[in-house]
């Protein structure tokens, strides 16, 4: 009897020992959930401020004094930079992209300067046979569509109080509880193929900075995300440094439009909790209006609805409450209504730019190569916003007197979004190039 119990115990504990071995040895697993480690932000002590006012004074309904504690930015930075990288898996199916096209098709159909419509999408109940993507001819991912791939694989209990990923947040115990998507950059915007191959996103905290004076500090967090195929990840992943090794002959990252990957930096800003008085001022206050200095070559007016925000949150697997919960926006964040996603505004700008490119030469295609952008002011649901683009003048075309349609082959563009009062809310620059189309599909051996 004792021998039988011993053998049974060994059989029950063998899977646990195997899981521990896989946990300690970083390698590409067969299951996406096996690599994702549940992350819980640690608690750091906060040093008291000897110069702060007396905390025992009568505060009434104005809330606690948030200047009575000073954050230890050195400890915050060290802890966040030491966090292990995260690995996100996905299969590059065209379905996510098609669903995003469907969501955006009502937004960008009519413009002020002859904007083309998005490609038509089959409707429910349409009995015509829809065109199925030809997987033998790799199609580059449309610009901005990578944002609806590689979803966060975290339990609800692992999210922060605002519904967002705790991996990017400062440690618990610090006063920086509000976050916004402040901007970022993307290189190789269309550098992934939609060909059903498995792909990997390697994510890590790249930099942490403190901005602002006492009581109004903000923590800026740069998150580096590298997107590659699973086969490329296996070949280049350095287990010792937990990084991707540079490709042979390309130390700068993804090459232009060879579908070799995509590199993105996201800048998130974390701010202090607002007092009750500050929330009232922010909800009822007026935004300072800053206007763009250029006249757009093309523009389109979009009024984002709560339904649009919900669908984009669902497609991007984003549970941040400022896009979904009006009560939370007003009572906690001090916003009058739901905020439009930072990545959604990027997707809209890139889609408009891509749709306005001229017909390329035979056998070629125009690609968006890179983009940099900053979110300057919030955009709210139900309020019209104007998405604009203008080609930057270069020495080669500054003196051109030909039709504007002939000048659209330029490489550098200004892209921006204005609110209904003309205030500049998002601004960025993008670069387009014309490259030979991909006519050789990847080896079928890679599609496993």
C-alpha positions in Angstrom: 0.0 0.0 0.0 2.8 2.4 0.9 4.6 1.7 -2.4 1.4 2.4 -4.4 1.0 5.8 -2.6 4.6 6.7 -3.3 4.2 6.0 -7.0 1.0 8.0 -7.1 2.7 10.9 -5.4 5.5 10.9 -8.0 3.0 10.9 -10.8 1.1 13.8 -9.4 4.1 16.0 -8.6 6.0 15.3 -11.9 3.9 18.0 -13.9 4.6 20.5 -11.1 8.4 19.9 -11.3 8.3 20.2 -15.1 6.4 23.5 -14.8 9.0 24.9 -12.4 11.8 23.9 -14.9 10.0 25.8 -17.7 9.4 28.8 -15.4 13.2 29.1 -14.7 14.4 28.6 -18.3 13.1 31.4 -20.6 12.4 29.9 -24.0 9.6 30.0 -26.5 6.8 27.8 -25.1 4.2 25.8 -27.0 1.4 27.6 -25.1 1.0 31.4 -25.1 -0.1 31.3 -21.4 3.0 29.5 -20.3 5.3 32.5 -20.8 3.1 35.2 -19.4 4.0 35.6 -15.7 1.4 37.1 -13.5 2.8 40.5 -12.5 1.9 42.3 -9.3 3.5 45.7 -8.6 5.4 45.7 -5.3 4.8 48.3 -2.6 7.6 50.9 -2.0 7.8 53.2 1.0 7.3 56.9 0.4 9.4 59.4 2.3 7.5 62.0 4.3 7.9 65.7 3.4 9.1 67.8 6.4 8.0 71.0 4.6 4.4 69.9 4.0 1.5 71.6 5.7 0.0 70.2 8.9 -2.0 67.1 7.8 -4.3 67.5 10.8 -5.8 70.8 9.5 -9.5 70.8 8.6 -9.8 69.6 5.0 -13.5 69.5 4.8 -14.6 67.9 1.6 -11.5 68.8 -0.4 -9.8 65.5 0.1 -6.3 64.7 1.5 -3.3 66.9 0.9 -1.3 65.1 -1.8 1.9 67.1 -1.2 2.7 65.6 2.2 4.6 62.7 0.6 7.6 62.8 -1.7 8.1 59.9 -4.2 11.5 58.3 -4.2 12.0 58.4 -8.0 15.3 56.6 -7.7 13.6 53.6 -6.1 10.7 53.7 -8.5 13.0 53.8 -11.5 15.2 51.0 -10.3 12.2 48.7 -9.5 10.5 49.3 -12.8 13.6 48.9 -15.0 14.3 45.6 -13.2 11.0 44.1 -14.1 11.4 41.0 -16.3 10.3 41.4 -20.0 6.8 40.2 -21.0 6.2 38.0 -24.0 2.9 38.2 -25.9 1.8 35.6 -28.5 -0.6 35.9 -31.4 -1.3 34.3 -34.8 -1.3 36.8 -37.6 -4.8 36.1 -38.9 -6.4 38.7 -41.2 -9.6 38.6 -39.1 -8.5 41.2 -36.5 -7.6 43.6 -39.3 -10.9 43.0 -41.1 -12.9 43.6 -37.9 -11.0 46.9 -37.4 -11.7 47.9 -41.0 -15.4 47.3 -40.3 -15.3 49.5 -37.2 -13.5 52.3 -39.0 -15.4 52.2 -42.3 -18.2 54.5 -41.0 -15.7 57.0 -39.6 -13.6 57.8 -42.7 -16.0 57.7 -45.6 -16.5 61.4 -46.2 -13.9 64.2 -46.0 -13.5 67.8 -46.8 -11.0 67.4 -49.6 -12.0 64.5 -51.7 -11.0 61.7 -49.4 -11.4 58.2 -50.7 -13.5 55.6 -49.0 -12.0 52.7 -47.1 -12.2 49.5 -49.0 -15.7 48.0 -48.9 -16.4 45.4 -46.3 -19.0 42.6 -46.7 -22.1 43.2 -44.7 -24.1 40.7 -42.6 -26.6 38.9 -44.8 -24.7 39.6 -48.0 -25.0 36.3 -49.9 -22.2 37.2 -52.3 -19.1 35.2 -51.8 -16.6 37.5 -50.0 -13.0 37.7 -51.2 -10.9 35.5 -48.9 -7.3 36.7 -48.3 -4.8 34.8 -50.5 -2.4 33.5 -47.9 0.1 32.4 -50.6 0.7 36.1 -51.2 1.8 37.8 -48.0 0.0 41.0 -47.3 1.6 43.6 -45.0 -0.4 44.5 -42.0 -2.3 47.8 -42.6 -0.8 50.8 -40.7 -1.9 51.0 -37.1 -3.6 47.6 -37.1 -0.8 46.0 -35.0 -2.5 47.6 -32.1 -5.4 45.1 -32.2 -3.0 42.1 -32.1 -1.0 40.6 -29.2 -3.6 41.0 -26.4 -2.8 41.3 -22.8 -3.0 37.8 -21.2 -3.8 38.9 -17.6 -6.5 37.9 -15.2 -8.9 40.5 -14.0 -7.4 40.3 -10.6 -4.0 41.2 -12.0 -5.2 44.5 -13.5 -4.7 47.9 -11.8 -7.6 49.7 -10.2 -8.1 51.7 -13.5 -8.5 48.5 -15.5 -5.1 48.8 -17.2 -2.0 46.6 -17.2 -0.2 46.7 -13.8 3.1 45.9 -15.6 3.5 49.5 -16.7 2.4 51.1 -13.5 4.6 52.6 -10.7 4.8 50.5 -7.6 1.9 50.4 -5.1 2.1 52.9 -2.3 3.1 55.7 -4.7 0.6 58.5 -5.5 0.7 58.0 -9.3 -2.6 56.3 -9.9 -3.8 58.1 -13.1 -2.4 57.2 -16.5 -2.6 58.5 -20.1 -1.1 57.4 -23.4 1.2 60.4 -24.1 2.6 59.3 -27.5 5.2 57.2 -29.0 6.9 56.0 -32.2 6.7 53.1 -34.6 9.4 51.9 -37.1 8.5 49.4 -39.7 4.8 50.4 -39.4 3.7 47.6 -41.9 6.5 45.2 -41.0 4.4 42.1 -40.2 2.6 39.8 -42.6 -1.0 38.6 -42.3 -0.3 35.0 -43.3 -1.5 32.9 -40.3 2.1 32.5 -38.9 2.6 32.7 -35.2 4.3 35.9 -34.0 5.7 37.3 -30.8 5.8 40.7 -29.1 8.7 41.1 -26.6 7.9 44.0 -24.2 9.9 45.7 -21.5 10.2 49.0 -19.6 12.9 50.9 -21.4 13.0 54.2 -19.4 11.4 55.9 -16.4 11.6 59.7 -16.0 10.2 62.3 -13.5 8.8 65.6 -14.8 7.2 68.5 -12.9 7.6 70.3 -9.6 6.6 69.2 -6.1 2.9 68.3 -5.9 2.5 68.1 -9.7 5.1 65.4 -10.6 4.5 63.1 -13.5 6.2 59.8 -14.2 7.0 59.2 -17.9 7.4 55.5 -18.7 8.8 54.4 -22.1 7.7 50.8 -23.0 9.6 49.1 -25.8 7.7 46.5 -27.9 9.4 44.4 -30.6 7.2 42.4 -32.9 8.7 39.5 -34.9 7.6 36.1 -36.2 8.0 33.2 -33.9 10.7 31.7 -36.1 12.7 34.9 -36.0 12.2 35.1 -32.2 13.7 31.6 -31.8 16.7 32.5 -33.9 17.4 35.8 -32.3 16.4 35.6 -28.6 19.2 36.0 -26.2 18.2 34.2 -23.0 21.1 35.7 -21.0 20.2 39.3 -21.8 16.5 38.6 -22.3 16.7 40.6 -25.6 16.5 40.1 -29.3 19.9 40.0 -31.0 20.3 42.3 -34.1 19.8 40.7 -37.4 22.9 40.0 -39.6 23.7 43.2 -41.4 20.9 45.2 -39.8 21.8 46.6 -36.3 19.2 49.3 -36.5 16.1 47.1 -36.4 13.5 46.1 -39.0 14.5 46.7 -42.6 12.0 48.6 -44.8 9.0 46.6 -45.8 10.7 43.2 -45.9 8.1 42.0 -43.4 10.9 41.4 -40.9 9.2 42.9 -37.9 8.0 46.1 -36.2 9.5 48.2 -33.4 7.3 50.4 -31.2 7.9 52.7 -28.2 4.9 53.7 -26.2 5.2 56.6 -23.7 2.8 56.5 -20.8 2.4 59.3 -18.2 1.4 58.5 -14.6 0.0 61.4 -12.5 -1.1 62.0 -8.9 -4.6 61.4 -7.7 -6.7 64.5 -7.9 -8.4 66.2 -5.0 -12.1 66.8 -5.1 -11.5 70.5 -5.9 -9.1 69.7 -8.7 -11.7 67.3 -10.2 -14.3 69.9 -10.3 -12.0 72.4 -11.9 -10.9 69.9 -14.5 -14.4 68.8 -15.4 -15.8 72.4 -15.6 -12.6 74.1 -16.8 -11.7 75.2 -20.4 -8.8 73.8 -22.3 -6.1 76.1 -23.6 -6.4 76.3 -27.4 -3.2 75.8 -29.4 -3.6 75.8 -33.2 -1.5 74.0 -35.8 0.5 76.3 -38.1 -0.3 74.4 -41.3 -3.4 74.1 -43.6 -4.2 70.5 -44.2 -4.0 68.9 -47.7 -6.7 66.5 -46.6 -9.0 66.3 -43.6 -12.0 64.5 -42.3 -14.3 65.2 -39.4 -15.1 62.3 -37.1 -17.4 62.3 -34.1 -16.3 59.3 -31.9 -19.2 57.5 -30.2 -19.2 55.4 -27.1 -19.9 52.4 -29.4 -16.7 53.1 -31.4 -14.7 53.3 -28.1 -16.3 50.1 -26.9 -15.5 48.2 -30.1 -11.9 49.5 -30.2 -11.5 48.5 -26.5 -12.7 45.0 -27.3 -10.5 44.6 -30.4 -7.4 45.8 -28.6 -8.4 44.0 -25.3 -8.1 47.2 -23.4 -10.1 47.5 -20.2 -8.9 51.0 -19.2 -11.9 52.5 -17.5 -11.5 56.0 -18.9 -12.7 54.6 -22.3 -15.7 52.7 -20.9 -17.0 54.1 -17.6 -18.4 57.6 -17.6 -18.8 57.7 -13.8 -15.2 56.7 -13.3 -14.1 59.5 -15.7 -15.9 62.2 -13.8 -15.6 61.1 -10.2 -12.1 59.7 -10.3 -10.2 61.1 -13.2 -11.9 64.5 -13.4 -12.9 64.2 -17.1 -16.3 65.4 -18.4 -16.8 62.3 -20.6 -15.2 59.1 -22.0 -11.7 59.7 -23.5 -10.8 58.6 -27.0 -8.0 56.1 -27.0 -4.5 57.3 -27.8 -3.9 54.3 -30.0 -7.2 54.8 -31.7 -6.2 58.4 -32.8 -3.0 56.9 -34.1 -4.9 54.3 -36.1 -7.2 57.0 -37.6 -4.3 59.2 -38.6 -2.4 56.4 -40.2 -5.5 55.1 -42.0 -6.2 58.5 -43.5 -2.6 58.9 -44.6 -2.5 55.4 -46.2 -5.8 55.9 -48.0 -4.6 59.2 -49.5 -1.5 57.8 -51.1 -1.4 57.9 -55.0 -1.4 54.8 -57.2 2.2 53.5 -57.2 4.2 52.3 -60.2 3.5 48.9 -61.6 4.8 46.2 -59.3 5.3 48.7 -56.4 3.4 49.7 -53.4 3.5 52.8 -51.1 4.2 51.9 -47.5 4.2 54.0 -44.3 7.7 53.4 -43.0 7.7 55.3 -39.6 5.7 57.6 -37.4 6.2 59.7 -34.3 3.4 61.3 -32.4 2.4 63.1 -29.2 -1.0 63.4 -27.5 -1.3 66.9 -26.3 -4.9 67.3 -25.0 -7.8 64.9 -24.4 -10.4 64.1 -27.0 -13.9 63.1 -25.8 -16.7 61.0 -27.1 -19.6 62.9 -28.8 -17.3 65.8 -29.7 -16.3 66.2 -33.3 -12.6 66.0 -34.1 -10.8 66.8 -37.4 -8.1 64.4 -38.6 -5.6 66.3 -40.8 -2.6 65.6 -43.0 -0.3 67.8 -45.0 2.8 66.9 -47.0 6.0 68.5 -45.8 7.7 70.6 -48.5 11.2 69.5 -49.4 13.8 71.2 -51.6 12.8 68.8 -54.4 9.2 69.9 -54.5 9.0 73.2 -52.8 8.9 75.1 -56.1 6.5 72.8 -57.8 3.6 74.4 -59.5 1.9 71.3 -60.8 -1.4 69.9 -59.5 -1.5 68.9 -55.9 -2.4 65.3 -56.9 1.1 65.0 -58.5 2.8 66.0 -55.3 1.4 63.2 -53.2 4.4 61.0 -53.6 6.3 62.9 -50.9 7.9 61.0 -48.1 7.3 63.1 -45.1 4.0 64.2 -43.7 2.5 66.2 -40.9 -0.5 64.5 -39.3 -2.6 65.9 -36.5 -6.0 66.0 -34.9 -8.0 69.1 -33.8 -10.9 69.3 -31.5 -14.2 71.0 -32.4 -12.7 74.4 -31.4 -9.7 74.0 -33.6 -7.4 73.2 -30.7 -4.4 70.9 -31.4 -4.8 67.6 -29.5 -2.6 65.2 -31.4 0.4 65.9 -33.6 2.9 63.7 -35.4 5.1 63.2 -38.4 5.2 60.2 -40.7 7.3 58.9 -43.6 6.1 57.0 -46.6 8.2 55.2 -49.2 7.5 53.4 -52.4 8.9 49.8 -52.5 8.6 46.8 -54.7 5.7 44.5 -53.8 6.4 41.2 -52.1 5.8 38.5 -54.7 7.4 35.5 -53.0 5.5 34.0 -50.1 7.3 32.7 -47.0 8.2 29.1 -46.9 5.3 26.9 -45.7 7.7 25.3 -43.3 7.5 28.6 -41.3 3.7 28.4 -41.0 3.6 26.1 -38.0 
